[in-house]
Structure formats: C-alpha cells, structure tokens
Amino acid sequence: MRITIVGAGFTGGTLATALASSYDDRADLCLVGVAGNFGCGVAYGDARGEHLLNTRAGQLGADPAKPAEFAQWLNLSTHAREAFLPRIAYGEYLLDRLHEAERTSANLTTLEHEVVEIDRLPAGGFRVHLDDGASFFSDVVVLAIGALPPQRLAGVGPRLARHWRYIASPWQDSDLRHITADDRLLIVGTGLTMIDALATLHRRGHRGEIVALSRHGLLPQRHLERPADPIELPPSILQALRGHDLRGMLSAMRSVAQIVEDWRALIDALRPHTQAFWRGLPQTERARFLRHLRAYWEVHRHRMAPRVANEVDTMLASGQLRIVAGRLLRAGVAEDRVSAVIRRRGSDEAETAMFDGLIRATGLDTDITRTTHPLIQHLVATGTIVPDPLGLGMQVSASNEVLDARGRSIPGLYCVGALARGESWELTAIAELRTAVSTLAKRLRQHTNMRPARSEAPSPRRAGPKTA
Ligand SMILES: Cc1cc2nc3c(=O)[nH]c(=O)nc-3n(C[C@H](O)[C@H](O)[C@H](O)COP(=O)(O)OP(=O)(O)OC[C@H]3O[C@@H](n4cnc5c(N)ncnc54)[C@H](O)[C@@H]3O)c2cc1C
C-alpha cells in the first residue's frame, strides 16, 4: 500500500508527519515536494525575518490535539504565547517535526521533485510522474500543493511582465534587489501579501512613495495586543447559521458587533461554523458572498499583527503610503519606468501615473482553468479534476475526495488546502488546515487497514538525508 503526498508545505508535511507516526509498516508513505521551501511551503519557507505570523504563538501547534505544541517547542512563557512571532520560526518548527518523523519512521520517503503528471489507472491506483522522467505507482494520492503560482496581473503587458520592474512575488529577495530607497512604487492588492511587501520595504529603509491599489481599498484590520475574551454566539447568529441565511447572518452580525466588547471575538467565535455554513449555501449565494462581502470578510478575518499594523500606520500618517480604491486597467514599460493606467472606484475617468516598480500582491490564485501549473494543467486536460464553478480550485467532497465530472469521488485521490476552497471556503489558515489534515489522516488509516499490502509496487528513490 503506498500513499503519495504531492506538495511539502504545511499541509503535505503535516499529513506525512501524522501518518508516519501512526502507520504500520505495510503502508509506504512518500512525500514529494519542490526543493527550496521543502517542509515549510511558501508561507514559512520563503518568509523573511520581518514577516510575522498573524496568529498568536500559543495557538499554532500543527496537531489540532496539541495547540500549544509550537509554543512548547520554543519554550515560551505564558506572556510570550500571546505574541506574533516571525514566520521563519514556524518554518523551523515544521521542519523539525518532519525530520523527527523521518528519523523515527521506516516507511516515510521524501523526494525533492516536482510531480508533473498523475494518471489514473484502469485497475485502480495512480501512476505518478516526476519532473526527471521517473514514475511510480501509488494506491492513494493526496494533492497538497497549496495555491497556484501567481498568474500575470490582468492589464500587465508582456514586456513589463518580463521586466525587473514587475515584481510577481514580494517574498523573493532576488526580485526586490533592483528597488532603490527612493523609488515610487505601485502595489496591486491591499491584503496581507501587500502588508508583507510593506514590512520588507520598511525594513530596507524605503523612502519613496508607495501607492497600494485594490478594488475596495480596504486594509486588513489589526489584532489587539491582548485578545478579547471569547464569546458565545447569540441565538440570532446561530439561527442564521442553521438556516444558511447569508442576509440574516449579515444583519445579525451587524447588530451583535455593536454590543460585544470587541468585534474580533465575534469573528473568532464564527470560525468553527464557517465551513458548515458555506457548504449549505447554494451556488448563487456563494457567488453573492464572493462578489459583495468577500473583501469585507477577508479584512476582518485575516488580521495584521500589532507591530506590523503600527508600521503601516506610521507610513500612512507620513503620507509615504497611500491606499487607493480602484482598478489597474493597463500597465506597461515607458521610458524604462512603469506606466500604469488606473480607474478610481466610482469614477469614469482613467488616469495615468508613472512608477519605478509594480508589485503584485493580489493573494491566492485558485482558478485551475487559467494556470501554468503543469500538474494541474494535465489533470484538467485529462478530465481528472473538475473546476469549482466559482474559480475556487477543484470540486471535492466534504471529506476532501476529488470529484469527477459526474460528481462521483475518485477512489484514492484527495485534495487538501487552497484548491479545495470551493467545498469549505475557509481552508487556508493553520487552524482549519490542521483539522482537515487530522481528519484525512484518520480516514487514510482506515483505508489502509481495509486493504492488503501490495508487494509489486516499486520503491521511489529517497531524497538526500536532509530534506531542506
Ligand atoms: C505569505 C503567507 C503567510 C501566511 N501566514 C499565516 C499565518 O500567520 N497564520 C495562519 O494561520 N496561516 C497563514 N497563512 C496561511 C496558511 O498557513 C498557509 O497558506 C499554509 O502554509 C498553506 O500550506 P499548504 O501546504 O497548503 O500550501 P503551500 O505552503 O503553498 O505548500 C504547497 C507546496 O507544494 C509545492 N508544490 C506545488 N506543486 C507541486 C508539484 N506539482 N509537485 C511537488 N510539489 C508541488 C509548492 O511548491 C509548495 O512548496 C499564510 C499564507 C501565506 C501565503
């Protein structure tokens, strides 16, 4: 019996660790991920010192049964458990867990490769193809590949897209190296990715003007230094949740937010219910949420650490940072600078402005019909995976089984993470991911107990002794 996990970020690494610690030696586990951020993924593997977690350290254990594990690993005091620590520390914790699982488990293999194709076999199971031409059989495959690589921003011309003045990923040092302190910058997107970009620019002593543009021009809200006391949801909200009543929910939340000590406690109390609420919403209501409420939900739900929020406030107060609500219509290279055509929200007039750099900070890409990701392109082309109608990844069941075009689950194929958002909506942060991983691990354990070991499956080659 072989289980292959594709993608070695938080989700893949945590699933491999959970399975390795509980499997008997009939099951063969293979974790395949790309080098560079193996074991940590983009969020924790590509982070820099100034990038902070947006969750308090005391709640970040990778196993939902041990929420304090990260804080214990760092030996944090009670007071320090409420702090927002650098994300690289979390990456080290994840790697340490994975290395421990590798040391103690004989059946976990790690491969530093990209999976480029997965073929469904007529007799059951899958053939997994790697980027070096090798392939192997697997009974079960879990897609844990996070979000898709960022596509070029709409309106950005091909010349600018290849130019160093277009920065597709604000986390890559190499991409930012040409930016000088007095450059005038345009950042498209005003969510937490933009906040990461600001943190890096601030750390580098940036002095030039920064214009941050998004349709609504909303900034993430800030966390409080000390969390507000938890609250219980009142009957008006529970009733809206049970009835999957989006309008009723909005109106109940508006009323309750007026009377609770702090609205953050209300959002936090809602979190355990959001997946079930989303699942019960008809597609039309989901589409309404995405069109009208998503931006407001995101800024209240995904909040900034207080220290970062203070830096942003300073930049806003000095006039260095301007937030603009509007759309980027076009951007190209002119006189070796970036010429951007912007239309402000509510205006019919387009205005052209010149910048020294354009940073893309538009958040998660999950549209599998418009991606350059080779594996996803292959799975779409072969009809193995079917797009979510709202662009939120692929169609999966409530237990993360991938669904085919007729809505039937494909035995042995699972997807967890951002590409399964269509089913769960909230499936991008640690709290929801770790629960989904733990549930899937339990299910896979049952799956292997029900099936005999396969003796003919060839072994994938092991990566070097260290995985990252
Ligand atoms: C910048 C950032 C900061 C975040 N901060 C927080 C936070 O503070 N708190 C919180 O709760 N949540 C946070 N999140 C959300 C969440 O924790 C992360 O998104 C989470 O790490 C997602 O993990 P993942 O494994 O699903 O995806 P990823 O981390 O993206 O990992 C997927 C991995 O799969 C690899 N991969 C893709 N395709 C293939 C392939 N074909 N073959 C092999 N490998 C492949 C990718 O290269 C990547 O390494 C943050 C997210 C981001 C993006």
The ligand as a Gaussian input file, in Angstrom:
#p B3LYP/6-31G(d) Opt

LIG

0 1
 C        2.534000      34.550000       2.993000
 C        1.577000      33.757000       3.813000
 C        1.533000      33.911000       5.190000
 C        0.661000      33.153000       5.953000
 N        0.631000      33.343000       7.306000
 C       -0.235000      32.621000       8.047000
 C       -0.288000      32.797000       9.468000
 O        0.431000      33.602000      10.040000
 N       -1.208000      32.047000      10.169000
 C       -2.033000      31.168000       9.551000
 O       -2.848000      30.529000      10.218000
 N       -1.987000      30.994000       8.225000
 C       -1.111000      31.691000       7.463000
 N       -1.077000      31.522000       6.113000
 C       -1.998000      30.556000       5.526000
 C       -1.515000      29.073000       5.603000
 O       -0.923000      28.733000       6.816000
 C       -0.539000      28.771000       4.541000
 O       -1.021000      29.165000       3.315000
 C       -0.207000      27.287000       4.562000
 O        1.122000      27.226000       4.842000
 C       -0.599000      26.567000       3.308000
 O        0.081000      25.344000       3.258000
 P       -0.039000      24.358000       2.048000
 O        0.867000      23.251000       2.347000
 O       -1.477000      24.038000       1.825000
 O        0.434000      25.192000       0.779000
 P        1.908000      25.719000       0.444000
 O        2.559000      26.301000       1.627000
 O        1.765000      26.597000      -0.745000
 O        2.706000      24.408000       0.073000
 C        2.483000      23.681000      -1.095000
 C        3.800000      23.160000      -1.581000
 O        3.570000      22.304000      -2.691000
 C        4.552000      22.542000      -3.652000
 N        4.076000      22.076000      -4.953000
 C        3.182000      22.667000      -5.779000
 N        3.014000      21.926000      -6.875000
 C        3.798000      20.844000      -6.745000
 C        4.066000      19.718000      -7.574000
 N        3.464000      19.561000      -8.743000
 N        4.956000      18.803000      -7.152000
 C        5.574000      18.943000      -5.954000
 N        5.368000      19.995000      -5.129000
 C        4.489000      20.925000      -5.530000
 C        4.762000      24.055000      -3.579000
 O        5.973000      24.436000      -4.158000
 C        4.736000      24.269000      -2.075000
 O        6.006000      24.087000      -1.518000
 C       -0.200000      32.243000       5.325000
 C       -0.154000      32.103000       3.946000
 C        0.719000      32.845000       3.190000
 C        0.742000      32.656000       1.697000

